[in-house]
Amino acid sequence: MALEETLHNIYTRVGPSVVHIRVVQKHTGITSELPDSPDMPFVVPEDPQEFFIPGLGSGFVWDREGHIVTNNHVVEGADRITVTFHDGTAMDAELVGADPDSDLAVVRVDMPPDQLQPVEVFDSNQVRVGQIAIAIGNPFGLEGTMTVGFVSALGRSLPVGTMGTGPSYSIPDIIQTDASINPGNSGGALLDDQGRLIGVPSAIRSPVQASVGIGFAIPSAIVQRVVPVLIETGTYEHPWLGVMGTTLTTDLAREMELDPNQHGALVLEVVTDGPSDAAGVRGSDRQVLIEGIERRVGGDVIIAFDGRPVEQFDDLVTYLNRYTQVGQTVKLTVLRQGKETTLDVTLESRPTASAPTEEVVEEETSNTWLGIRGLTLVPALAEAMELPEDQEGVLVQQVEQDSPADQAHLRGSFKNVLIEGEYVLIGGDVIIAANERPIRMLEDLQQLVRRSKPGEELTLTVLRDGKEEEVTVTLEEYPD
């Protein structure tokens, strides 16, 4: 009975602070129209049509100035944002700031301060596995829903992909919970047993796109660091090392003639002209076969960061997020050919994921243009397109007008489906290979284009209506 009373009091106190967010995006393209009668033909309009895609999510009151915190993926690209409060009051909101790399955004409503009840924020670094976790949000649009579970794991990482030609990153220190989180909970509140915010539900892991007891929340420590900056400036600068790597495994250590029990982060690639490149960090320079799979080895192994031990690659991301800022110089302790050395790296601002920059793309290939916007094909997308669940590739969502992809007649997506509470365009070509080389994810295609030059031809193998076809694309210089 005591627990029931506690939960009821938390819901009564915090419930009014959690809001329902509805967004609308305007698109122009060719959409399919299904006839009312089965005897009528399937109609595909020849001219582009204007259509609107709605989306649902959650948010919570940050302060009495009208700022509402939610996920970036809830409001990204929205032409209209509507916030509905616990009492049914609905108001249009304006976007104040957004940070795709932490999947956080802030919107603002014009409401009297005495009608706003901010959520109390707790330090997620003090959260422990096994403690109660309470989620309040709007799953499937069901406003004001509370679910209860436990913190089931800490220190997870959540990848944040890109829609363009930029790099991909991960959000560290993610809280895993078995409290039911479903589509529509995104951007809401994950609370402790005192009703204090410990995280922002952002994603679920489920083969059926519904709660199976594994949900992920962005920790409040990141929220506390990012949100005030978004309110002040509209953007957030993440400190950046400029390396890509992986956790050193026993097999990788043996191949590099290191102690099989050695821990650390193996540097696979150093971004040209990035902070680590300037400091002399070395990436991997050879490939070996391990259990039939090509793996890169030979690079520096980072074993400490400002004196803090690095056990795995995610530790680097966590330390960057928790303890550093742009312009700060940090010390990396690395193993190079088995010998320990220390390198000073001055951190820079992480390149944005929305556009290519010279820090990400080699200078001689920075202007190479394909002209698509795509998504890594995940099981939910494959299922929606009636493809095998394990099908890999890149789903073409949009083709830029007069681009190389457009001239090669690559097909973009046109059909709207609801996946994890969000409408996603599907039905376009799925790129599964380029020049007979498998394309398993968006990063594979991005890397190939970056390494190519204007004028080069790519023979793309695509799935079109479930059948394989080959499309030849001549890459061009990116237009001004």
WOLIN-V918522 format. One record per residue. N is the residue number from 1. RES is the residue in one small letter. SS is DSSP state (a for helix, b for strand, c for the rest). PSI is psi as a letter, one per 40 degrees, with the letter a starting at -180 (NA if undefined). Layout:
N/RES/SS/PSI
N/RES/SS/PSI
This chain:
1/m/c/d
2/a/a/d
3/l/a/d
4/e/a/d
5/e/a/d
6/t/a/d
7/l/a/d
8/h/a/d
9/n/a/d
10/i/a/d
11/y/a/d
12/t/a/d
13/r/a/d
14/v/a/d
15/g/a/d
16/p/a/e
17/s/a/e
18/v/b/h
19/v/b/i
20/h/b/h
21/i/b/h
22/r/b/h
23/v/b/i
24/v/b/h
25/q/b/h
26/k/b/h
27/h/b/i
28/t/b/h
29/g/b/a
30/i/c/h
31/t/c/i
32/s/b/i
33/e/b/h
34/l/c/h
35/p/c/i
36/d/c/d
37/s/c/h
38/p/c/e
39/d/c/e
40/m/c/i
41/p/c/i
42/f/c/h
43/v/b/h
44/v/b/h
45/p/c/i
46/e/c/d
47/d/c/i
48/p/c/h
49/q/b/i
50/e/b/h
51/f/b/i
52/f/b/h
53/i/b/h
54/p/b/i
55/g/b/i
56/l/b/i
57/g/b/a
58/s/b/i
59/g/b/i
60/f/b/i
61/v/b/h
62/w/c/d
63/d/c/i
64/r/c/e
65/e/c/e
66/g/c/e
67/h/b/h
68/i/b/h
69/v/b/h
70/t/b/a
71/n/c/i
72/n/a/d
73/h/a/e
74/v/a/d
75/v/a/e
76/e/c/h
77/g/c/e
78/a/c/h
79/d/c/d
80/r/b/h
81/i/b/h
82/t/b/h
83/v/b/h
84/t/b/h
85/f/c/i
86/h/c/d
87/d/c/e
88/g/c/e
89/t/c/h
90/a/b/h
91/m/b/i
92/d/b/i
93/a/b/i
94/e/b/i
95/l/b/h
96/v/b/d
97/g/b/i
98/a/b/i
99/d/b/g
100/p/c/d
101/d/c/e
102/s/c/e
103/d/c/f
104/l/b/i
105/a/b/i
106/v/b/h
107/v/b/i
108/r/b/h
109/v/c/i
110/d/c/g
111/m/c/i
112/p/c/h
113/p/a/d
114/d/a/e
115/q/a/e
116/l/c/h
117/q/c/g
118/p/c/i
119/v/c/h
120/e/c/h
121/v/b/h
122/f/c/i
123/d/c/h
124/s/a/e
125/n/a/e
126/q/a/e
127/v/c/i
128/r/c/i
129/v/c/h
130/g/c/e
131/q/c/i
132/i/b/i
133/a/b/h
134/i/b/h
135/a/b/h
136/i/b/h
137/g/b/a
138/n/c/g
139/p/a/h
140/f/a/f
141/g/a/e
142/l/c/g
143/e/c/i
144/g/c/f
145/t/b/h
146/m/b/h
147/t/b/i
148/v/b/h
149/g/b/a
150/f/b/i
151/v/b/h
152/s/b/e
153/a/b/i
154/l/b/i
155/g/b/e
156/r/b/i
157/s/b/i
158/l/b/h
159/p/b/i
160/v/b/h
161/g/c/a
162/t/c/i
163/m/c/e
164/g/c/b
165/t/c/e
166/g/c/a
167/p/c/i
168/s/c/i
169/y/b/a
170/s/b/i
171/i/b/h
172/p/b/i
173/d/b/f
174/i/b/h
175/i/b/h
176/q/b/h
177/t/b/i
178/d/c/e
179/a/c/h
180/s/c/h
181/i/c/h
182/n/c/i
183/p/c/h
184/g/c/d
185/n/c/e
186/s/c/h
187/g/c/e
188/g/c/a
189/a/b/h
190/l/b/h
191/l/b/i
192/d/c/a
193/d/c/e
194/q/c/e
195/g/c/f
196/r/c/i
197/l/b/h
198/i/b/e
199/g/b/i
200/v/b/h
201/p/b/h
202/s/b/d
203/a/b/i
204/i/b/i
205/r/c/h
206/s/c/h
207/p/c/e
208/v/c/e
209/q/c/f
210/a/c/i
211/s/c/h
212/v/c/f
213/g/c/e
214/i/c/h
215/g/b/i
216/f/b/h
217/a/b/h
218/i/b/h
219/p/b/i
220/s/a/d
221/a/a/d
222/i/a/d
223/v/a/d
224/q/a/d
225/r/a/d
226/v/a/d
227/v/a/d
228/p/a/d
229/v/a/d
230/l/a/d
231/i/a/d
232/e/a/d
233/t/a/e
234/g/c/e
235/t/c/i
236/y/c/h
237/e/c/h
238/h/c/h
239/p/b/i
240/w/b/h
241/l/c/d
242/g/c/f
243/v/b/i
244/m/b/h
245/g/b/a
246/t/b/i
247/t/b/h
248/l/c/h
249/t/c/i
250/t/a/d
251/d/a/d
252/l/a/d
253/a/a/d
254/r/a/d
255/e/a/d
256/m/c/e
257/e/c/f
258/l/c/i
259/d/c/h
260/p/c/d
261/n/c/e
262/q/c/h
263/h/c/i
264/g/c/a
265/a/b/h
266/l/b/h
267/v/b/h
268/l/b/d
269/e/b/i
270/v/b/h
271/v/c/h
272/t/c/h
273/d/c/e
274/g/c/i
275/p/a/d
276/s/a/d
277/d/a/d
278/a/a/d
279/a/a/e
280/g/c/e
281/v/c/i
282/r/c/h
283/g/c/i
284/s/c/i
285/d/c/e
286/r/b/i
287/q/b/i
288/v/b/i
289/l/b/h
290/i/b/h
291/e/c/f
292/g/c/e
293/i/b/h
294/e/b/h
295/r/b/i
296/r/b/h
297/v/b/i
298/g/c/e
299/g/c/i
300/d/c/i
301/v/b/h
302/i/b/h
303/i/b/e
304/a/b/i
305/f/b/h
306/d/c/f
307/g/c/e
308/r/b/h
309/p/b/h
310/v/c/h
311/e/c/d
312/q/c/i
313/f/a/d
314/d/a/d
315/d/a/d
316/l/a/d
317/v/a/d
318/t/a/d
319/y/a/d
320/l/a/d
321/n/a/d
322/r/a/d
323/y/a/e
324/t/c/i
325/q/c/i
326/v/c/h
327/g/c/e
328/q/c/i
329/t/b/h
330/v/b/i
331/k/b/h
332/l/b/h
333/t/b/h
334/v/b/i
335/l/b/h
336/r/b/h
337/q/c/f
338/g/c/e
339/k/b/i
340/e/b/h
341/t/b/i
342/t/b/h
343/l/b/h
344/d/b/h
345/v/b/h
346/t/b/h
347/l/c/i
348/e/b/i
349/s/b/h
350/r/c/h
351/p/c/i
352/t/c/i
353/a/c/e
354/s/c/e
355/a/c/i
356/p/c/i
357/t/c/i
358/e/c/e
359/e/c/d
360/v/c/d
361/v/c/h
362/e/c/i
363/e/a/d
364/e/a/e
365/t/a/e
366/s/c/e
367/n/c/e
368/t/b/h
369/w/b/h
370/l/c/d
371/g/c/f
372/i/b/i
373/r/b/h
374/g/b/i
375/l/b/i
376/t/b/h
377/l/c/h
378/v/c/i
379/p/a/d
380/a/a/d
381/l/a/d
382/a/a/d
383/e/a/d
384/a/a/d
385/m/c/e
386/e/c/f
387/l/c/i
388/p/c/i
389/e/c/d
390/d/c/e
391/q/c/h
392/e/c/i
393/g/c/a
394/v/b/h
395/l/b/h
396/v/b/h
397/q/b/d
398/q/b/i
399/v/b/h
400/e/c/h
401/q/c/h
402/d/c/e
403/s/c/i
404/p/a/d
405/a/a/d
406/d/a/d
407/q/a/d
408/a/c/e
409/h/c/f
410/l/c/i
411/r/c/h
412/g/c/i
413/s/c/i
414/f/c/e
415/k/b/h
416/n/b/h
417/v/b/i
418/l/b/h
419/i/b/h
420/e/c/f
421/g/c/e
422/e/b/i
423/y/b/h
424/v/b/h
425/l/b/h
426/i/b/i
427/g/c/e
428/g/c/a
429/d/c/i
430/v/b/h
431/i/b/h
432/i/b/e
433/a/b/i
434/a/b/h
435/n/c/f
436/e/c/e
437/r/b/h
438/p/b/h
439/i/c/h
440/r/c/d
441/m/c/i
442/l/a/d
443/e/a/d
444/d/a/d
445/l/a/d
446/q/a/d
447/q/a/d
448/l/a/d
449/v/a/d
450/r/a/d
451/r/c/e
452/s/c/i
453/k/c/i
454/p/c/h
455/g/c/e
456/e/c/i
457/e/b/h
458/l/b/h
459/t/b/h
460/l/b/h
461/t/b/h
462/v/b/i
463/l/b/h
464/r/b/h
465/d/c/f
466/g/c/e
467/k/b/i
468/e/b/h
469/e/b/i
470/e/b/h
471/v/b/h
472/t/b/h
473/v/b/h
474/t/b/h
475/l/c/i
476/e/b/i
477/e/b/h
478/y/c/h
479/p/c/i
480/d/c/NA
